[in-house]
Amino acid sequence: MLSHLGDEAPGSLGKGHKVKWSVGIETQGDRLLSREEIVELADAVAASSGIATGIGTNRYGAQLLVDAGTRDEAIEKATAEFTDAVARARLPVYPIVRVEAVGEDEEPGEEGTGG
């Protein structure tokens, strides 16, 4: 519980203040993804300073940068951007198996996981 007016939870800067978050999202499905498919995903996430992974595996994912006031908001924004990118890349829709978010104001090792 926060004890003073103005105290904020870790990973937030207060109402209206945003920080950069690096959000990793990974899915897993039932077939291997080709180089061409992951290149399409990489192109689709580039607008969010994103990178894509998954060539030759049954998983694909992306690391995206988003501006948000809280970890939950960052995960929500990145998941929406990722879902749109998957559709633009015409990839099969697999269930998300991992989500990780690290704020620019956090020390290494403080990253949180959501899902």
N, C-alpha and C positions, 0 to 999 in steps of 0.2 A: 504494500500500500504506500502511496506517496504521502509524505508528511507535510509538505509545505506547498502553498499556492505557487504554481510555476514549476514545480518538480515534474519531470517527465520520465517516462519509462526509458530504459536503455534502448539505443537505436533510433531515437527520435529527437528532434530539436525543438519541439513545441509546435503548437498550432500554426499552420501556415508556413513553417520552415521546412525546406526540402533538402535532402542530401542525395548524392549519387549512390545507387545500389547496384552491385553486380549480382545478378540472379541466374543461377544455373538450373536448367530444367532438363530432365531426361525421361524418355519414354522407352517402353519395351514391347515388342510384338513378336509375330510368328514367322517372319522371313528376314533374310539378309537384305540390307540396303545397298544400292549401287553407288559408285562414285558420283554419277550424274545426279542421282536423287539428292545426295547430301550437298552437292554444289548448288542445286536449286534452293535448298534450305538456306545455305550460306548467303546466297544472293538476297533471299527474302528477309533475313535478319540483319543484313548490313545496315539498314536504315536506323537500327537501334544500337549501333556499334557492336553488333553481335557477331559471334563466331558459331559455327556448327560442327558437330561431331557425329560419327556413326558409320563411316565407310566400311563396308564389309562385315557389319555386325547386325544383330537383330534389335539394336537400340539406336535411337537418334536423339540428339539434344542440341541445346544452344545455351550460350552464356550471353546474357543481355544486360545492357546498362540502362537503368531507368532512374528518374527523379521521383522521390517519394518522401513523405514525412515519417513513415513508419515501415517496419519490416513487412507487415501484412499488406500494406498498400503497395509496396514494391513487388511482392509476390503476385498480387492481383493484377497489376499493370503488366508485368512481364509475362504472366500466363496468357493474358489476352493477346499481347503482341505475338507470342509464340504460336498460339492457336491460329491467328491470322496468317502467320508466315507458313505454317504447315499447310494451310489451305491453298495459299498462293503457289507453294512448291508442289502441290498435288501429291503429297505423301499420304500413305495410309495413316489413319488416325489410330494411334496406339495409346493405351493408358499411361498416364504420367506415373513414374515410379520413384522419382527423386526431384526435390526442389530445395535449393539452398540459396540463401541471401546474405550478402555481406555488405554493410554500409561503409562508406568512405571514412567515417569517423570511428570505426571499430579497429581494435588491435587484431593482428593475426591470431587465429584460434578462437575468436569470439563468434564466428559465424553461426547462424541459426538455421534450423531446418523447419520447414513447414510442409504442408501437404494437403 
